Amino acid sequence: MSISLDVSKFKKISISDIKEGHYIVNLGPVIEAENMETHYNLIIYRMAEKQVIKFENDTVLVTV
């Protein structure tokens, strides 16, 4: 079985440019982004709950 995937809507985006409302591929919608001194906290709505995921400052993510 082949799966077709339209990747034309995917964008690479720096963690510093992530904002509320972005949708992170394979994670979910961003509810809040916090710039900490050593990392970023993204609060994402996933599996019917809020989850905090930490990322290094130089991370690049894929959004839709």
N, C-alpha and C positions, 0 to 999 in steps of 0.2 A: 504494500500500500504506500503510495506517495502522498506526501503532505505538501500543499502549496502554501507559501507564506509571502505576503506582500510586505517587504521590508522597506518600501519607499517612504513610509511614514515614521520610521525609526530615526532618532537623532541622537548623536553623542553629545553629552552636555557635561561641563565641569560641575563638580559638587558645589562649588561656590555660586553657581547660577541656578541651582534647584530652588524652586519656590512652591508654596502651597498650590495644589491643583495639578502639578506635573504627575504623570503616571510613569512609574519606574517599571520597565519590562521585568517580568517574573517576580515582582514584589508587590506592586499595587499603587494606589494613589497616595501622594504625599499630603499629609494633614498639616505638618509643621516641619520647618528646617531650622535647626539651632547651630550657630557657628560657635563652637567651643574653642579654647585656646589651642588644643592639640588635635582636635578632630571635629567632625560634624555629626550631629545626631539628626537622623530623619525619623519622624514619627509617621508611620505608614499604617493605613487601614488594611489589614490582611487577616483572612480567616475569621471575619466578623469581630475583630478586636483591634485595638491600637497596639502597635509594636514599635519599639525603639530600636533602630539599627544604627550602629556607629560606622563611620567611614573615615579613612585618612584624608587629610586636606587636599591631596593631589589626585583624588579619585575621579575617574570619568565614568558616567553612567549612561545607559541607553534609555531614552524616553519615547513615548508615543504621543 
